[in-house]
Amino acid sequence: TYFYSKKSEKYISNDYTVPLGRFGTSHSMYFQDLVGKGIIGLFTLLSIIFLSLFYLFRDIVKNSPRKENFIVQLSLISSLIAISIYGFVQEIFYTQSIQIIFWIVVASSLVVTKNSTNYKKAQKLYSRLLILIVLLIPIHLYLQVP
């Protein structure tokens, strides 16, 4: 603790305040989105996560799952839940390798639900989520903390 307090002294100004933006991001992807992109950015991120989970669960419950799709769907659901829980303690869009994993999981959930038995509804879902992803990616890339 002493080492870190001595090391951080050079960042503290004479009025004992720490300059904003000096230490990276907040340690929550949800809070970081709320602060950086506002309520619309947070709503967009949460809607991508929850719509992906909703349609994966609905596809499992509604359609009798084929064995090969069922395993993939369960792994995608567990990945989305793990990323969502991880988002409470770390900003996933700060590290590009984790950000890429997030978008691959979201895109994979689109592909799995698109290939379900009800093609028309899956295609409508695919277009909605694709629009959300297309709108969210530039916002995250443009407003990302340097």
C-alpha positions, -999 to +999 in steps of 0.1 A: +000+000+000+028+024+008+044+018-026+012+026-044+005+057-023+040+070-029+037+063-066+004+080-069+016+112-052+030+125-085-005+124-100-022+143-071-023+181-075-017+207-048-054+208-039-053+170-033-075+161-063-067+135-089-071+147-126-100+131-144-092+104-169-058+097-155-063+061-144-082+046-173-118+035-172-143+026-145-144-010-134-178-018-148-188-019-185-223-008-176-212+022-156-186+031-183-212+030-210-236+050-189-210+077-182-194+077-217-223+071-240-253+080-219-285+062-213-289+054-250-256+037-252-263+017-221-297+007-233-283-004-267-256-025-250-281-041-226-306-047-254-280-065-275-271-088-245-307-094-234-322-099-269-294-124-277-301-143-245-339-141-250-339-155-285-314-182-276-336-193-247-367-190-268-351-211-295-343-238-270-377-239-254-399-234-285-381-256-310-372-291-301-335-287-300-313-307-322-283-321-304-257-302-324-276-268-320-284-275-283-248-277-273-238-246-292-268-227-278-259-236-243-223-226-248-234-193-262-258-187-234-232-195-208-207-172-227-231-143-227-239-147-190-202-150-182-195-118-202-224-100-185-211-110-150-176-101-160-189-067-171-198-058-135-161-058-125-143-049-157-148-027-188-147-053-216-144-027-244-112-013-229-093-045-239-097-053-276-092-090-273-122-093-249-142-069-271-136-092-301-148-123-281-179-104-271-188-095-307-180-131-319-204-145-292-232-120-302-227-128-339-226-165-332-259-163-314-273-146-344-262-174-367-275-201-344-309-185-341-310-177-378-305-214-386-334-225-364-365-242-379-385-209-381-365-191-407-388-161-412-389-151-375-352-158-372-345-136-402-365-107-386-345-112-353-312-113-373-320-080-390-330-063-357-298-075-339-277-067-369-290-031-369-282-028-331-247-041-337-241-019-366-253+011-345-233+001-314-199-007-329-192+028-343-204+044-311-180+022-291-151+028-315-156+065-316-164+072-280-139+046-265-116+060-238-081+063-252 
